[in-house]
């Protein structure tokens, strides 16, 4: 059962925020359209076609109460409090972001990911670099920024297309005041390039 919808799959889907009916309906249809075998990773990839910051988690066995189908949680946007480790075999792409989410400094590696010269990125807000085909990225980034202001660190993954529209997944970590008061260090790495 999904927000009043009956699923024809052997799992339960819960969407958050539960008040976002459009996201819930999209998640339901997307899950039903998944090709077998269904996987949380495949579901997350499909959700990110419309919601670039969507996260899918599976309920852990310890949290299950009795019998019943597995539970998948779909979050329109999400982050984790503990920052994941950046792959050590890659030069990290990084930036310094101020309290207004504007880029203050940008490494050449991050400029290459964004596909713009660093000078064209500095002074602009993070949300300006979401693609026009990503209708929810601006509001999702604002929601994640509020989480960041509360916790002082966020980390997760996000879909960020190449300039030609090919999809890819990026991992990111943002640490408050890591480069001085009001100067937050953003580290980014590429997870997929297909």
C-alpha positions as CSV (number, residue, x, y, z in Angstrom):
1,X,0.0,0.0,0.0
2,X,1.4,3.4,-1.0
3,X,-0.3,6.5,0.2
4,X,-3.7,5.0,-0.6
5,X,-2.5,3.1,-3.7
6,X,-2.5,-0.6,-3.9
7,X,0.8,-2.1,-5.2
8,X,1.0,-5.2,-7.3
9,X,4.5,-5.9,-6.0
10,X,5.6,-7.8,-2.9
11,X,6.9,-4.8,-0.9
12,X,5.6,-1.8,0.9
13,X,6.5,1.7,-0.2
14,X,6.5,4.7,2.1
15,X,7.3,8.1,0.7
16,X,8.5,11.3,2.4
17,X,7.5,13.9,2.8
18,X,4.1,12.2,3.0
19,X,2.4,15.5,2.3
20,X,4.0,15.7,-1.2
21,X,1.3,13.9,-3.2
22,X,3.0,14.4,-6.5
23,X,6.2,12.7,-5.3
24,X,4.2,9.9,-3.8
25,X,2.2,9.3,-7.0
26,X,5.4,9.5,-9.1
27,X,7.2,7.0,-6.8
28,X,4.2,4.6,-7.0
29,X,4.1,4.6,-10.8
30,X,7.9,4.5,-11.0
31,X,8.0,1.4,-8.8
32,X,5.4,-0.4,-10.8
33,X,7.2,0.4,-14.0
34,X,10.6,-1.0,-12.8
35,X,11.9,-4.0,-14.7
36,X,12.4,-7.2,-12.8
37,X,14.4,-7.8,-10.7
38,X,13.5,-4.6,-8.8
39,X,16.3,-3.1,-6.7
40,X,16.4,-0.1,-4.4
41,X,19.3,1.2,-6.5
42,X,17.3,0.9,-9.8
43,X,14.3,2.5,-8.1
44,X,16.5,5.4,-6.9
45,X,17.9,5.9,-10.4
46,X,14.5,6.1,-11.9
47,X,13.2,8.5,-9.2
48,X,16.1,10.8,-9.9
49,X,14.9,11.3,-13.5
50,X,12.5,13.8,-12.0
51,X,13.8,14.3,-8.4
52,X,17.6,14.5,-8.6
53,X,18.2,14.4,-4.8
54,X,15.8,11.4,-4.2
55,X,17.1,8.7,-1.8
56,X,15.8,5.2,-1.4
57,X,16.4,3.2,1.7
58,X,15.4,-0.4,2.7
59,X,14.0,-1.0,6.2
60,X,16.6,-3.0,8.1
61,X,15.6,-6.4,9.5
62,X,15.9,-5.2,13.1
63,X,13.3,-2.5,12.5
64,X,10.7,-5.0,11.1
65,X,7.7,-5.8,13.2
66,X,6.4,-9.3,12.5
67,X,5.7,-10.7,9.0
68,X,4.9,-8.8,6.0
69,X,6.6,-7.5,2.8
70,X,9.9,-5.6,2.8
71,X,9.5,-1.9,3.3
72,X,11.2,0.6,1.0
73,X,11.4,4.3,1.9
74,X,11.6,6.9,-0.8
75,X,12.7,10.4,0.3
76,X,12.3,13.3,-2.1
77,X,15.6,14.6,-0.8
78,X,17.9,13.2,1.8
79,X,21.2,13.3,3.4
80,X,23.1,11.4,6.0
81,X,24.6,12.9,9.1
82,X,27.9,11.1,9.0
83,X,30.0,12.0,6.0
84,X,31.1,9.1,3.8
85,X,34.7,8.5,2.9
86,X,35.9,10.1,-0.3
87,X,37.7,7.5,-2.6
88,X,41.5,7.9,-1.8
89,X,42.6,7.0,-5.3
90,X,41.0,10.1,-6.8
91,X,42.0,13.7,-6.5
92,X,39.0,15.3,-4.8
93,X,36.9,17.9,-6.4
94,X,36.2,20.6,-3.9
95,X,34.8,24.1,-3.4
96,X,34.3,26.6,-0.6
97,X,30.7,27.7,-0.3
98,X,29.6,30.7,1.8
99,X,26.5,31.0,4.1
100,X,24.3,32.1,1.1
101,X,25.3,28.9,-0.8
102,X,27.5,30.9,-3.2
103,X,30.8,29.4,-4.5
104,X,33.8,31.3,-3.1
105,X,36.5,29.0,-4.4
106,X,36.4,26.1,-6.9
107,X,39.0,23.5,-7.7
108,X,39.9,22.7,-11.3
109,X,38.5,19.1,-10.7
110,X,35.1,20.5,-9.6
111,X,35.1,22.9,-12.6
112,X,35.6,19.9,-14.8
113,X,32.7,18.1,-13.3
114,X,30.4,21.1,-13.7
115,X,31.8,21.6,-17.2
116,X,32.5,25.3,-16.8
117,X,35.6,27.4,-16.0
118,X,36.0,28.0,-12.3
119,X,35.8,31.8,-12.9
120,X,32.2,31.3,-14.2
121,X,31.2,29.3,-11.1
122,X,32.6,31.6,-8.4
123,X,30.0,34.0,-7.0
124,X,27.0,31.9,-8.1
125,X,24.7,29.9,-5.8
126,X,24.9,26.1,-5.8
127,X,21.3,25.7,-7.0
128,X,22.0,27.7,-10.2
129,X,23.8,24.6,-11.5
130,X,20.8,22.3,-11.5
131,X,19.7,21.5,-15.0
132,X,16.5,23.0,-16.4
133,X,15.1,19.4,-16.8
134,X,15.5,19.0,-13.0
135,X,12.3,20.6,-11.8
136,X,12.7,19.9,-8.1
137,X,16.5,20.4,-7.6
138,X,16.2,24.0,-6.4
139,X,13.6,23.2,-3.7
140,X,15.4,20.0,-2.7
141,X,18.7,21.8,-2.3
142,X,17.1,24.4,-0.1
143,X,15.7,21.6,2.1
144,X,19.1,20.0,2.3
145,X,20.7,23.3,3.1
146,X,18.3,23.6,6.1
147,X,19.5,20.1,7.3
148,X,23.1,21.3,6.9
149,X,22.5,24.4,9.0
150,X,21.1,22.2,11.7
151,X,23.7,19.4,11.7
152,X,26.8,21.2,10.4
153,X,27.6,18.4,8.0
154,X,25.7,16.6,5.3
155,X,26.7,13.9,2.8
156,X,24.8,12.0,0.2
157,X,24.5,11.4,-3.5
158,X,22.7,13.4,-6.2
159,X,22.0,13.0,-9.9
160,X,23.9,15.6,-11.9
161,X,23.7,15.3,-15.7
162,X,26.5,16.0,-18.1
163,X,26.0,19.1,-20.2
164,X,24.8,16.9,-23.1
165,X,22.1,15.3,-20.8
166,X,23.8,12.0,-20.0
167,X,23.0,11.0,-16.4
168,X,25.6,10.4,-13.7
169,X,25.7,10.2,-9.9
170,X,27.8,12.3,-7.7
171,X,28.7,11.8,-4.1
172,X,29.1,14.9,-2.0
173,X,30.1,16.0,1.5
174,X,29.6,19.5,3.0
175,X,31.3,20.4,6.3
176,X,30.4,23.7,8.1
177,X,33.2,26.2,8.7
178,X,35.9,23.8,7.5
179,X,37.7,26.7,5.7
180,X,36.9,29.4,8.3
181,X,33.8,31.0,9.8
182,X,31.0,31.0,7.2
183,X,33.2,29.1,4.7
184,X,32.0,25.6,4.2
185,X,34.0,22.9,2.4
186,X,32.2,20.9,-0.3
187,X,33.9,17.8,-1.6
188,X,32.4,16.0,-4.6
189,X,33.3,12.8,-6.4
190,X,31.9,11.0,-9.4
191,X,30.2,7.6,-8.7
192,X,29.0,6.7,-12.2
193,X,29.6,8.0,-15.7
194,X,27.2,6.0,-17.8
